[in-house]
Amino acid sequence: MGNRDTRYDLIEPMMSQGKIVSFTDVFKYIKKTVVAIDLGKKVDRFTVMMHDPKKFSVGDIYKMSDLFKISPRQVFELIANEYLQKHEQRE
């Protein structure tokens, strides 16, 4: 992981302002391609994982936490919110 993309610095403030409340909201501020590469994932695989976050390993969560400069708990909460939103839409 070379130089950290400066767009990662937007995530925590946007969460504080309520503009990021679910996992996919993160990708309004930084491209999924950047995150995938920084996690060492192929973009296609990362896309699959985004749609089914259970496929992320705990290590992936901690790496994203470091990249996003938020706690692992906050990453889990974003994923949980995403899961809840998708399941509410189905009902």
N, C-alpha and C positions, 0 to 999 in steps of 0.2 A: 504494500500500500504506500505509494509515493506521497506526493503532496495531497493533503486533505482538501477536498473541494470546499470553497468558502460558502457555498449554498447550504451546507450542513448547519452553519451557524444560524440559519433562519428557523430551524425546526423548534427549538426551545421557546423563543419568543412568540412564534405563531401558536404554539400550544398554550402558552400563558394568556394569549389574547382570544383563545377559543376558536381559532381558525383551523387548527388541526385537532380533530377529535377522534379520528379513526386512522387505521394504518394507511389506507390508500390516500388520505389527505396529505401525507408526507410528500407524495410524488407530484403534488402541485408546485412544490418548491425546489425539488431536486429530481433529476431524471432517474428513473429506475435503472437505466443502463449504468449510471455512475455507481449506484449502490451495489448493483449486481457485481460489477467488476471489483469494487472494493471488498466485497465479501468472498471473492474468488469463485463466483458462480457464473455459469453461462446465462445470458439474458433470457433465453427461452425457459430454462429451468427456474430462474428467479420469478418469471411471470407465473408459472404454474404454482410456485410456492406462495406468491401473493394472493392467488385465488383460493388457495387452501393452506392457510398459515400453520396448520398442524404439521406440515412438512418441514417447517423450520426447526433446526436443532436448537437446543438451549445455547450452544456456542454461537449460533447465528444471532440469537437475541442479544447476547452480550456484546458481540461485535458491532451490531447496529446501535446498541446503547452507547458504545464508545464513539462511533462515528457521529451519532446525532447529539452527543453530549447531554443525554438524559439518562435516567436510571433504567436498569433492566425492568423494573416494575412498571415504569411508564410505557416502555415498548410493549410489554404484555398487555397493559390496559388498552393501548391503541388497537392491538390485535383483537382483544376481547370485544371492544366496541364495534369493530368491523364485523366480527362474527354475529353479534347481536343484531346489527343493522340488517345483515343479509337474511337472517332467520325471521326477523319481523316482516320483511318484505314478502317472504314466501307465505305467510299466514293470511 
